[in-house]
Amino acid sequence: MPTTWSGWASRVSAYVKQGKELLGQPRFPIRIAEIALDYSRNVFPDDSITLVQGRDFHGKYEGALVPNGTILPTAT
């Protein structure tokens, strides 16, 4: 299993690419919420992602993966 964010990004990217090729679909767009929920449920069934929620970070971040109950700082 990957141990870094770039390792996980590469692994999930390969997973998405293979799936899209298998289905004969273009590489983009990617429905990342659906992929994250499904992938984590299969790889980590006891600790999977349970919620994907959009938030405006005012260009500071593209996204975040945080434990349930974590309060994220508001962008300034």
N, CA, C and O atoms as CSV, one atom per row, in Angstrom:
chain,resi,resn,atom,element,x,y,z
A,1,MET,N,N,0.840,-1.185,0.000
A,1,MET,CA,C,0.000,0.000,0.000
A,1,MET,C,C,0.884,1.247,0.000
A,1,MET,O,O,1.930,1.269,0.648
A,2,PRO,N,N,0.469,2.267,-0.715
A,2,PRO,CA,C,1.227,3.519,-0.709
A,2,PRO,C,C,1.284,4.120,0.700
A,2,PRO,O,O,0.400,3.898,1.527
A,3,THR,N,N,2.331,4.873,0.940
A,3,THR,CA,C,2.477,5.521,2.248
A,3,THR,C,C,2.564,7.036,2.137
A,3,THR,O,O,2.685,7.720,3.153
A,4,THR,N,N,2.506,7.570,0.926
A,4,THR,CA,C,2.572,9.019,0.734
A,4,THR,C,C,1.373,9.479,-0.089
A,4,THR,O,O,0.720,8.675,-0.755
A,5,TRP,N,N,1.092,10.781,-0.037
A,5,TRP,CA,C,-0.042,11.305,-0.812
A,5,TRP,C,C,0.192,11.116,-2.305
A,5,TRP,O,O,-0.747,10.829,-3.047
A,6,SER,N,N,1.447,11.274,-2.757
A,6,SER,CA,C,1.710,11.106,-4.186
A,6,SER,C,C,1.578,9.637,-4.592
A,6,SER,O,O,1.152,9.332,-5.705
A,7,GLY,N,N,1.943,8.739,-3.691
A,7,GLY,CA,C,1.760,7.319,-3.962
A,7,GLY,C,C,0.298,6.955,-4.107
A,7,GLY,O,O,-0.076,6.206,-5.008
A,8,TRP,N,N,-0.532,7.487,-3.217
A,8,TRP,CA,C,-1.978,7.233,-3.299
A,8,TRP,C,C,-2.572,7.868,-4.552
A,8,TRP,O,O,-3.436,7.282,-5.204
A,9,ALA,N,N,-2.106,9.065,-4.882
A,9,ALA,CA,C,-2.611,9.726,-6.095
A,9,ALA,C,C,-2.305,8.881,-7.329
A,9,ALA,O,O,-3.155,8.725,-8.206
A,10,SER,N,N,-1.087,8.336,-7.394
A,10,SER,CA,C,-0.714,7.487,-8.532
A,10,SER,C,C,-1.553,6.216,-8.578
A,10,SER,O,O,-1.990,5.791,-9.648
A,11,ARG,N,N,-1.772,5.622,-7.434
A,11,ARG,CA,C,-2.544,4.378,-7.378
A,11,ARG,C,C,-3.996,4.602,-7.813
A,11,ARG,O,O,-4.532,3.840,-8.618
A,12,VAL,N,N,-4.618,5.636,-7.285
A,12,VAL,CA,C,-6.014,5.918,-7.635
A,12,VAL,C,C,-6.122,6.357,-9.093
A,12,VAL,O,O,-7.084,6.012,-9.778
A,13,SER,N,N,-5.142,7.114,-9.563
A,13,SER,CA,C,-5.146,7.531,-10.961
A,13,SER,C,C,-5.092,6.322,-11.892
A,13,SER,O,O,-5.807,6.273,-12.893
A,14,ALA,N,N,-4.245,5.347,-11.562
A,14,ALA,CA,C,-4.157,4.127,-12.378
A,14,ALA,C,C,-5.473,3.349,-12.327
A,14,ALA,O,O,-5.916,2.802,-13.337
A,15,TYR,N,N,-6.090,3.302,-11.153
A,15,TYR,CA,C,-7.384,2.626,-10.966
A,15,TYR,C,C,-8.455,3.264,-11.855
A,15,TYR,O,O,-9.222,2.566,-12.519
A,16,VAL,N,N,-8.495,4.585,-11.857
A,16,VAL,CA,C,-9.477,5.312,-12.668
A,16,VAL,C,C,-9.198,5.099,-14.154
A,16,VAL,O,O,-10.116,4.841,-14.933
A,17,LYS,N,N,-7.935,5.208,-14.542
A,17,LYS,CA,C,-7.575,5.039,-15.956
A,17,LYS,C,C,-7.982,3.658,-16.475
A,17,LYS,O,O,-8.565,3.539,-17.553
A,18,GLN,N,N,-7.673,2.633,-15.709
A,18,GLN,CA,C,-8.019,1.276,-16.122
A,18,GLN,C,C,-9.533,1.087,-16.212
A,18,GLN,O,O,-10.032,0.458,-17.144
A,19,GLY,N,N,-10.251,1.632,-15.245
A,19,GLY,CA,C,-11.712,1.522,-15.255
A,19,GLY,C,C,-12.331,2.221,-16.442
A,19,GLY,O,O,-13.234,1.687,-17.085
A,20,LYS,N,N,-11.843,3.421,-16.735
A,20,LYS,CA,C,-12.380,4.179,-17.877
A,20,LYS,C,C,-12.080,3.456,-19.186
A,20,LYS,O,O,-12.928,3.395,-20.077
A,21,GLU,N,N,-10.857,2.903,-19.300
A,21,GLU,CA,C,-10.506,2.152,-20.515
A,21,GLU,C,C,-11.391,0.914,-20.662
A,21,GLU,O,O,-11.870,0.609,-21.754
A,22,LEU,N,N,-11.596,0.220,-19.570
A,22,LEU,CA,C,-12.417,-0.990,-19.585
A,22,LEU,C,C,-13.845,-0.684,-20.049
A,22,LEU,O,O,-14.455,-1.471,-20.772
A,23,LEU,N,N,-14.364,0.467,-19.624
A,23,LEU,CA,C,-15.725,0.856,-19.979
A,23,LEU,C,C,-15.801,1.607,-21.310
A,23,LEU,O,O,-16.889,1.940,-21.781
A,24,GLY,N,N,-14.634,1.870,-21.914
A,24,GLY,CA,C,-14.613,2.602,-23.182
A,24,GLY,C,C,-15.017,4.053,-23.032
A,24,GLY,O,O,-15.584,4.640,-23.953
A,25,GLN,N,N,-14.732,4.635,-21.884
A,25,GLN,CA,C,-15.093,6.028,-21.612
A,25,GLN,C,C,-13.868,6.929,-21.683
A,25,GLN,O,O,-12.747,6.462,-21.480
A,26,PRO,N,N,-14.064,8.208,-21.968
A,26,PRO,CA,C,-12.925,9.131,-21.957
A,26,PRO,C,C,-12.360,9.267,-20.535
A,26,PRO,O,O,-13.073,9.067,-19.552
A,27,ARG,N,N,-11.107,9.598,-20.447
A,27,ARG,CA,C,-10.407,9.700,-19.147
A,27,ARG,C,C,-11.050,10.746,-18.244
A,27,ARG,O,O,-11.153,10.547,-17.034
A,28,PHE,N,N,-11.478,11.853,-18.827
A,28,PHE,CA,C,-12.108,12.929,-18.048
A,28,PHE,C,C,-13.489,13.188,-18.599
A,28,PHE,O,O,-13.692,12.955,-19.790
A,29,PRO,N,N,-14.444,13.646,-17.837
A,29,PRO,CA,C,-14.349,14.043,-16.429
A,29,PRO,C,C,-14.329,12.831,-15.501
A,29,PRO,O,O,-14.713,11.725,-15.882
A,30,ILE,N,N,-13.876,13.068,-14.284
A,30,ILE,CA,C,-13.817,12.035,-13.254
A,30,ILE,C,C,-14.802,12.402,-12.157
A,30,ILE,O,O,-14.793,13.528,-11.659
A,31,ARG,N,N,-15.643,11.463,-11.785
A,31,ARG,CA,C,-16.578,11.678,-10.663
A,31,ARG,C,C,-15.872,11.212,-9.389
A,31,ARG,O,O,-16.084,10.097,-8.913
A,32,ILE,N,N,-15.032,12.090,-8.855
A,32,ILE,CA,C,-14.131,11.718,-7.770
A,32,ILE,C,C,-14.862,11.280,-6.508
A,32,ILE,O,O,-14.381,10.391,-5.806
A,33,ALA,N,N,-15.997,11.870,-6.202
A,33,ALA,CA,C,-16.737,11.473,-4.993
A,33,ALA,C,C,-17.138,10.000,-5.078
A,33,ALA,O,O,-16.954,9.243,-4.125
A,34,GLU,N,N,-17.681,9.606,-6.214
A,34,GLU,CA,C,-18.104,8.218,-6.405
A,34,GLU,C,C,-16.906,7.272,-6.327
A,34,GLU,O,O,-16.988,6.210,-5.709
A,35,ILE,N,N,-15.805,7.656,-6.949
A,35,ILE,CA,C,-14.603,6.818,-6.945
A,35,ILE,C,C,-14.041,6.694,-5.534
A,35,ILE,O,O,-13.690,5.594,-5.105
A,36,ALA,N,N,-13.950,7.797,-4.811
A,36,ALA,CA,C,-13.399,7.761,-3.447
A,36,ALA,C,C,-14.228,6.865,-2.536
A,36,ALA,O,O,-13.673,6.078,-1.769
A,37,LEU,N,N,-15.533,6.976,-2.611
A,37,LEU,CA,C,-16.400,6.150,-1.767
A,37,LEU,C,C,-16.253,4.668,-2.111
A,37,LEU,O,O,-16.107,3.833,-1.218
A,38,ASP,N,N,-16.292,4.344,-3.395
A,38,ASP,CA,C,-16.205,2.955,-3.821
A,38,ASP,C,C,-14.824,2.368,-3.543
A,38,ASP,O,O,-14.715,1.265,-3.009
A,39,TYR,N,N,-13.784,3.091,-3.897
A,39,TYR,CA,C,-12.412,2.598,-3.710
A,39,TYR,C,C,-12.118,2.350,-2.237
A,39,TYR,O,O,-11.603,1.292,-1.875
A,40,SER,N,N,-12.438,3.307,-1.398
A,40,SER,CA,C,-12.127,3.143,0.030
A,40,SER,C,C,-12.958,2.022,0.662
A,40,SER,O,O,-12.481,1.329,1.561
A,41,ARG,N,N,-14.188,1.843,0.199
A,41,ARG,CA,C,-15.033,0.766,0.720
A,41,ARG,C,C,-14.427,-0.602,0.384
A,41,ARG,O,O,-14.526,-1.540,1.175
A,42,ASN,N,N,-13.805,-0.707,-0.785
A,42,ASN,CA,C,-13.196,-1.967,-1.197
A,42,ASN,C,C,-11.812,-2.197,-0.592
A,42,ASN,O,O,-11.456,-3.333,-0.279
A,43,VAL,N,N,-11.042,-1.143,-0.425
A,43,VAL,CA,C,-9.684,-1.279,0.092
A,43,VAL,C,C,-9.645,-1.257,1.623
A,43,VAL,O,O,-8.849,-1.966,2.239
A,44,PHE,N,N,-10.504,-0.445,2.227
A,44,PHE,CA,C,-10.551,-0.306,3.689
A,44,PHE,C,C,-11.981,-0.488,4.190
A,44,PHE,O,O,-12.595,0.478,4.643
A,45,PRO,N,N,-12.526,-1.697,4.121
A,45,PRO,CA,C,-13.938,-1.884,4.470
A,45,PRO,C,C,-14.293,-1.491,5.909
A,45,PRO,O,O,-15.444,-1.148,6.182
A,46,ASP,N,N,-13.336,-1.535,6.821
A,46,ASP,CA,C,-13.623,-1.175,8.217
A,46,ASP,C,C,-13.375,0.296,8.518
A,46,ASP,O,O,-13.702,0.766,9.608
A,47,ASP,N,N,-12.799,1.033,7.561
A,47,ASP,CA,C,-12.483,2.444,7.799
A,47,ASP,C,C,-12.586,3.231,6.500
A,47,ASP,O,O,-11.677,3.985,6.152
A,48,SER,N,N,-13.684,3.057,5.789
A,48,SER,CA,C,-13.832,3.678,4.472
A,48,SER,C,C,-14.325,5.123,4.580
A,48,SER,O,O,-14.815,5.560,5.621
A,49,ILE,N,N,-14.179,5.834,3.484
A,49,ILE,CA,C,-14.722,7.195,3.382
A,49,ILE,C,C,-16.239,7.084,3.410
A,49,ILE,O,O,-16.815,6.264,2.694
A,50,THR,N,N,-16.883,7.895,4.223
A,50,THR,CA,C,-18.339,7.831,4.342
A,50,THR,C,C,-19.034,9.083,3.841
A,50,THR,O,O,-20.250,9.077,3.649
A,51,LEU,N,N,-18.283,10.161,3.626
A,51,LEU,CA,C,-18.903,11.419,3.202
A,51,LEU,C,C,-17.935,12.188,2.322
A,51,LEU,O,O,-16.764,12.349,2.665
A,52,VAL,N,N,-18.418,12.654,1.205
A,52,VAL,CA,C,-17.659,13.542,0.335
A,52,VAL,C,C,-18.478,14.819,0.243
A,52,VAL,O,O,-19.646,14.803,-0.144
A,53,GLN,N,N,-17.847,15.912,0.603
A,53,GLN,CA,C,-18.581,17.168,0.709
A,53,GLN,C,C,-17.758,18.295,0.093
A,53,GLN,O,O,-16.571,18.432,0.388
A,54,GLY,N,N,-18.374,19.087,-0.746
A,54,GLY,CA,C,-17.687,20.220,-1.355
A,54,GLY,C,C,-17.579,21.398,-0.394
A,54,GLY,O,O,-18.441,21.617,0.458
A,55,ARG,N,N,-16.517,22.131,-0.555
A,55,ARG,CA,C,-16.315,23.321,0.266
A,55,ARG,C,C,-15.427,24.288,-0.502
A,55,ARG,O,O,-14.509,23.867,-1.207
A,56,ASP,N,N,-15.697,25.579,-0.368
A,56,ASP,CA,C,-14.903,26.607,-1.027
A,56,ASP,C,C,-13.735,26.999,-0.121
A,56,ASP,O,O,-13.931,27.594,0.938
A,57,PHE,N,N,-12.523,26.659,-0.552
A,57,PHE,CA,C,-11.326,27.017,0.207
A,57,PHE,C,C,-10.645,28.240,-0.394
A,57,PHE,O,O,-9.486,28.517,-0.088
A,58,HIS,N,N,-11.351,28.966,-1.239
A,58,HIS,CA,C,-10.856,30.207,-1.849
A,58,HIS,C,C,-9.505,30.008,-2.528
A,58,HIS,O,O,-8.610,30.844,-2.403
A,59,GLY,N,N,-9.364,28.902,-3.243
A,59,GLY,CA,C,-8.156,28.649,-4.006
A,59,GLY,C,C,-6.973,28.144,-3.206
A,59,GLY,O,O,-5.908,27.905,-3.774
A,60,LYS,N,N,-7.132,27.975,-1.897
A,60,LYS,CA,C,-6.011,27.511,-1.080
A,60,LYS,C,C,-5.781,26.018,-1.222
A,60,LYS,O,O,-4.640,25.561,-1.151
A,61,TYR,N,N,-6.850,25.247,-1.423
A,61,TYR,CA,C,-6.757,23.798,-1.514
A,61,TYR,C,C,-7.683,23.303,-2.608
A,61,TYR,O,O,-8.682,23.944,-2.936
A,62,GLU,N,N,-7.334,22.154,-3.168
A,62,GLU,CA,C,-8.240,21.494,-4.100
A,62,GLU,C,C,-9.169,20.562,-3.366
A,62,GLU,O,O,-10.287,20.315,-3.817
A,63,GLY,N,N,-8.726,20.045,-2.246
A,63,GLY,CA,C,-9.543,19.125,-1.478
A,63,GLY,C,C,-8.805,18.683,-0.231
A,63,GLY,O,O,-7.636,19.014,-0.032
A,64,ALA,N,N,-9.493,17.943,0.592
A,64,ALA,CA,C,-8.888,17.449,1.836
A,64,ALA,C,C,-9.554,16.144,2.234
A,64,ALA,O,O,-10.735,15.924,1.966
A,65,LEU,N,N,-8.790,15.295,2.869
A,65,LEU,CA,C,-9.303,14.053,3.424
A,65,LEU,C,C,-9.049,14.133,4.917
A,65,LEU,O,O,-7.902,14.104,5.362
A,66,VAL,N,N,-10.117,14.233,5.685
A,66,VAL,CA,C,-9.976,14.430,7.130
A,66,VAL,C,C,-10.855,13.439,7.887
A,66,VAL,O,O,-11.878,12.992,7.369
A,67,PRO,N,N,-10.457,13.094,9.114
A,67,PRO,CA,C,-11.286,12.194,9.919
A,67,PRO,C,C,-12.651,12.799,10.216
A,67,PRO,O,O,-12.787,14.019,10.314
A,68,ASN,N,N,-13.650,11.958,10.357
A,68,ASN,CA,C,-14.993,12.400,10.685
A,68,ASN,C,C,-14.973,13.211,11.976
A,68,ASN,O,O,-14.321,12.820,12.945
A,69,GLY,N,N,-15.665,14.314,11.996
A,69,GLY,CA,C,-15.741,15.161,13.181
A,69,GLY,C,C,-14.702,16.264,13.212
A,69,GLY,O,O,-14.744,17.122,14.093
A,70,THR,N,N,-13.771,16.262,12.270
A,70,THR,CA,C,-12.733,17.295,12.226
A,70,THR,C,C,-13.347,18.611,11.778
A,70,THR,O,O,-14.113,18.650,10.815
A,71,ILE,N,N,-13.017,19.666,12.461
A,71,ILE,CA,C,-13.482,20.995,12.070
A,71,ILE,C,C,-12.380,21.634,11.236
A,71,ILE,O,O,-11.264,21.840,11.712
A,72,LEU,N,N,-12.704,21.940,9.999
A,72,LEU,CA,C,-11.718,22.541,9.114
A,72,LEU,C,C,-11.695,24.053,9.296
A,72,LEU,O,O,-12.736,24.666,9.530
A,73,PRO,N,N,-10.511,24.658,9.190
A,73,PRO,CA,C,-10.434,26.106,9.306
A,73,PRO,C,C,-11.137,26.776,8.137
A,73,PRO,O,O,-11.182,26.225,7.037
A,74,THR,N,N,-11.670,27.931,8.365
A,74,THR,CA,C,-12.291,28.685,7.282
A,74,THR,C,C,-11.199,29.438,6.557
A,74,THR,O,O,-10.222,29.869,7.170
A,75,ALA,N,N,-11.358,29.599,5.264
A,75,ALA,CA,C,-10.376,30.330,4.458
A,75,ALA,C,C,-10.525,31.819,4.716
A,75,ALA,O,O,-11.631,32.324,4.906
A,76,THR,N,N,-9.403,32.507,4.720
A,76,THR,CA,C,-9.437,33.977,4.913
A,76,THR,C,C,-8.979,34.684,3.705
A,76,THR,O,O,-8.942,35.914,3.686
